[in-house]
Amino acid sequence: MFSEVFDTYIWDDVVKSIAGMTAADVQRALSKSKRDIEDFKALISPAAAPYLEQMAQMSNRITQKRFGKTVQLYAPMYLSNECQNICTYCGFSLDNKLRRKTLTGAEMLQEADYLKQQGFDHVLLVTGEANRNVGIDYLVNAIRTLRPHFANISIEVQPLEEDEYKVLAAEGLYAVLVYQETYHRDNYKLYHPKGKKSNFDYRLATPDRLGKAGIHKIGLGVLIGLEDWRADNFFTALHVGYLEKNFWQTKYSVSFPRLRPAEGLIEPKVAISDKELVQLICAWRIYNEEIELSVSTRESATFRDHIIQMGATTISAASKTNPGGYTIEEESLEQFEIDDSRSVAEVRQMIEDKGYKPVWKDWDRFATADMGSAGAGVIMN
């Protein structure tokens, strides 16, 4: 279990180790052909800031070598804002007084029809964590309802048991996103005072259950703004490394959600500048050439326009963060406010204007035909 690896590290020691990295450590990391977790520390450290331009260029080259000049597009589809947890950073928190809504099968199809018209073939199903109302039976029905309409279905819901993930995989589930939010064990409870999500260890073990269940792709990440973003991403990288070693047939992705305004939300404890977020994303790409890096509409249009050239491979577009937000419940409470509010057509045009190709399905492998200067092309599912 990853917990056995995790427990060998002390948070404060990791913070100090990253802060103590030097320019020589950064230069050594950049000069190597294969990098380890200590190199990742150097690349996310303050000492790496003067090397950002070199990191960005290297990240661009690596990304094009592995993924070509392509950007995958997906849409989140919020199925429910019902939740049994109290989380201090989330608009769906149990203690927020709002009208709760869970989509019916017919409403799912209405939302699906709209997203298909926009061009999406990859959808991320999102719910609050309310096992009684949006538990395994509801999720099975959702996948059965939507699977004929999309090439790839991913979920971001409450952590489940291994056998439940196997059931969903058999129904056609492609990927699961599960964010630890923060790896700071002592402070985790402060952000999750009530509900099943308050169990740090159960959530930490979720990717192990996913790997054992044979889920095709696992997405990890932390909520930037809760705790030291460098230490949190070190532990995320440690987690990914463990998973890649033990579940090597599984694909992995990392997301970089920054704390955004929402109903009843706490203020960020720590801030990360746009420049630092670019450094973080480039560090991930240089450290791990195979991993998919995702940037959502939490970020500004300007930031997203540039980040696809510096390591990001997956972005959402024209997202709604409330159940039925595309066609049914435009005024209901959002989980958080988005920043990039451009239409799908505008995002697609931006991608093409930068010389990249929008990808509407997930990619499995590359061939030499369509990648232009990168020398390989994408074969879709």
Residue pairs with C-beta under 8 A, 6 or more apart in sequence:
1 205
1 208
2 204
2 205
2 207
2 208
2 239
2 242
2 243
3 201
3 204
3 205
5 238
5 242
6 183
6 204
6 235
6 238
6 239
9 235
9 238
11 183
11 184
11 185
11 186
11 231
14 231
14 234
14 235
15 228
15 230
15 231
17 41
18 41
18 44
18 45
18 230
18 231
18 234
19 45
19 46
21 41
21 42
21 45
21 46
21 47
21 48
22 47
23 47
23 50
25 38
25 39
25 41
25 42
25 45
25 47
26 42
26 43
26 45
26 47
26 48
26 51
27 51
28 39
28 42
29 35
29 39
29 40
29 42
29 43
29 286
30 43
30 51
30 54
30 55
30 58
30 286
32 39
35 43
35 286
35 287
37 234
37 237
37 238
37 241
39 287
40 234
40 237
40 283
40 284
40 287
41 234
42 48
43 55
43 279
43 282
43 283
43 286
43 287
44 230
44 233
44 234
44 279
44 280
44 283
45 230
48 55
48 279
48 283
49 275
49 276
49 279
52 275
52 278
52 279
52 282
55 279
55 282
55 283
55 286
56 278
56 282
56 310
58 282
58 286
59 281
59 282
59 285
59 286
59 310
59 311
60 309
60 310
60 311
62 285
62 286
62 289
62 311
63 285
63 310
63 311
63 313
64 373
64 374
65 289
65 374
65 375
66 289
66 290
66 366
67 313
67 363
67 366
68 357
68 366
68 370
68 371
68 372
68 374
68 376
68 377
68 378
69 355
69 356
69 357
69 371
69 372
69 373
69 374
70 313
70 356
70 357
70 358
70 359
70 363
70 378
71 308
71 312
71 313
71 314
71 315
71 351
71 356
71 357
71 358
71 359
72 122
72 292
72 313
72 314
72 315
72 359
72 360
72 361
72 362
72 363
73 119
73 120
73 122
73 314
73 315
73 316
73 317
73 344
73 347
73 348
73 351
73 358
73 359
73 360
74 120
74 122
74 123
74 124
74 152
74 154
74 314
74 315
74 316
75 115
75 118
75 120
75 122
75 123
75 124
75 316
75 317
75 318
75 319
76 123
76 124
76 125
76 126
76 156
76 296
76 316
76 319
76 320
76 321
77 108
77 111
77 112
77 115
77 123
77 124
77 125
77 126
77 146
77 326
78 126
78 127
78 320
78 321
78 322
78 323
78 324
78 325
78 335
79 102
79 103
79 108
79 125
79 126
79 127
79 134
79 138
79 142
79 323
80 100
80 101
80 102
80 103
80 127
80 128
80 130
80 133
80 134
80 323
81 91
81 92
81 98
81 100
81 101
81 102
81 128
81 322
81 323
81 332
81 333
81 335
82 92
82 100
82 101
82 102
82 127
82 128
82 130
82 133
82 134
83 90
83 92
83 93
83 94
83 128
83 129
83 130
83 195
84 94
84 128
84 129
84 130
84 131
84 132
84 195
84 196
85 93
85 94
85 128
85 129
85 192
85 194
85 195
85 196
85 197
85 198
86 93
86 94
86 95
86 192
86 193
86 194
86 195
87 93
87 181
87 191
87 192
87 195
87 197
88 190
88 191
88 192
88 193
88 265
88 266
89 181
89 191
89 223
89 225
89 226
89 259
89 262
89 265
89 266
90 262
90 265
90 335
90 336
91 98
91 262
91 263
91 264
91 265
91 321
91 333
91 334
91 335
91 336
92 128
92 333
92 335
93 264
94 194
94 195
95 264
96 263
96 264
96 333
98 263
98 332
98 333
99 332
99 333
101 323
101 324
101 329
101 332
102 127
102 133
102 134
102 138
102 323
103 111
103 323
103 324
103 328
105 141
105 142
105 145
107 324
107 328
108 142
108 145
108 146
109 145
109 146
109 149
110 324
110 327
110 328
111 324
111 326
111 327
111 328
112 123
112 146
112 149
112 150
113 149
113 327
114 326
114 327
115 123
115 326
116 149
116 150
118 318
118 344
119 344
119 348
119 360
120 150
120 344
120 360
121 150
121 151
121 152
121 360
121 361
122 150
122 151
122 152
122 154
122 360
122 361
122 362
123 146
123 150
123 152
123 153
123 154
124 154
124 155
124 156
124 177
124 316
125 139
125 142
125 143
125 146
125 153
125 154
125 155
125 156
125 157
126 155
126 156
126 157
126 321
126 335
127 134
127 139
127 156
127 157
127 158
128 134
128 158
129 157
129 158
129 195
129 196
129 197
130 158
131 158
131 196
134 157
134 158
136 160
136 164
136 167
136 168
139 155
139 157
139 168
140 167
140 168
140 171
143 153
143 168
143 171
143 172
143 173
144 171
146 153
147 153
147 171
147 172
151 360
151 361
151 362
151 380
151 381
152 174
152 175
152 361
152 362
152 381
153 172
153 173
153 174
154 173
154 174
154 175
154 176
154 177
154 217
154 219
155 168
155 173
155 175
155 176
155 177
156 176
156 177
156 178
156 219
158 196
158 197
159 178
159 196
159 202
159 203
159 206
159 209
160 168
160 206
160 209
161 209
162 209
162 212
162 213
163 213
165 173
165 176
165 209
165 210
165 213
165 215
166 213
166 214
169 213
169 214
169 215
169 216
173 215
174 216
174 217
174 362
175 215
175 216
175 217
175 218
175 219
175 251
175 253
176 210
176 215
176 217
176 218
176 219
177 218
177 219
177 220
177 221
177 253
177 255
178 203
178 206
178 207
178 210
178 218
178 219
178 220
179 219
179 220
179 221
179 222
179 223
179 255
179 257
180 203
180 204
180 220
180 221
180 222
180 235
180 236
180 239
181 188
181 191
181 192
181 203
181 222
181 223
181 226
182 188
182 191
182 222
182 223
182 226
182 227
182 232
183 204
183 222
183 227
183 231
183 232
183 235
183 236
183 239
184 226
184 227
184 228
184 231
184 232
185 200
187 226
187 227
188 198
188 200
189 198
189 200
191 226
191 266
192 198
196 202
197 203
207 218
207 220
207 239
207 243
210 218
210 250
211 218
211 243
211 246
211 247
211 250
212 247
214 250
215 250
216 250
216 251
217 250
217 251
217 252
217 253
217 292
217 362
218 243
218 247
218 250
218 251
218 252
218 253
219 252
219 253
219 254
219 255
219 294
220 236
220 239
220 240
220 252
220 253
220 254
220 255
221 236
221 254
221 255
221 256
221 257
222 229
222 232
222 233
222 235
222 236
223 257
223 258
223 259
224 232
224 256
224 257
224 258
224 259
224 272
224 277
225 258
225 259
225 268
225 269
225 270
225 271
225 272
226 232
226 259
226 268
226 269
226 270
227 269
227 270
228 270
229 270
229 272
229 276
229 280
230 280
233 280
233 284
236 254
237 284
237 287
237 288
240 252
240 254
240 288
240 291
243 250
243 252
244 250
244 252
251 292
252 290
252 291
252 292
253 291
253 292
253 293
253 294
253 314
254 284
254 291
254 292
254 293
254 294
255 293
255 294
255 295
255 296
256 277
256 280
256 281
256 293
256 294
256 295
257 296
257 298
258 268
258 272
258 277
258 298
258 299
259 265
259 268
260 298
260 336
260 337
260 338
260 339
261 336
261 337
262 334
262 335
262 336
262 337
263 333
265 336
272 280
274 303
277 299
277 303
278 306
278 307
278 310
281 293
281 295
281 307
281 310
281 311
281 312
282 310
282 311
284 291
284 293
284 311
285 291
285 293
285 310
285 311
292 313
292 314
293 311
293 312
293 313
293 314
294 312
294 313
294 314
294 315
294 316
295 303
295 304
295 307
295 312
295 314
295 315
296 315
296 316
296 319
296 338
297 304
297 315
297 316
297 317
297 318
297 319
297 338
297 339
297 340
297 341
298 336
298 338
298 339
299 307
299 339
299 340
300 339
300 340
301 339
301 340
301 341
301 342
301 350
304 312
304 315
304 340
304 347
305 350
305 354
308 315
308 351
308 354
308 356
309 354
315 347
317 340
317 342
317 343
317 344
317 347
317 348
318 341
318 342
318 343
318 344
318 347
319 338
320 326
320 330
320 334
321 334
321 335
321 336
321 337
321 338
322 329
322 330
322 332
322 333
322 334
322 335
323 329
323 332
324 332
325 332
325 334
340 347
342 350
348 358
351 357
351 358
352 358
357 370
357 378
359 378
359 380
361 380
361 381
362 380
362 381
363 378
363 379
363 380
363 381
364 379
364 380
364 381
365 379
366 376
366 377
366 378
366 379
367 376
367 377
367 378
367 379
368 375
368 376
368 377
369 377
370 377
370 378
371 377
371 378
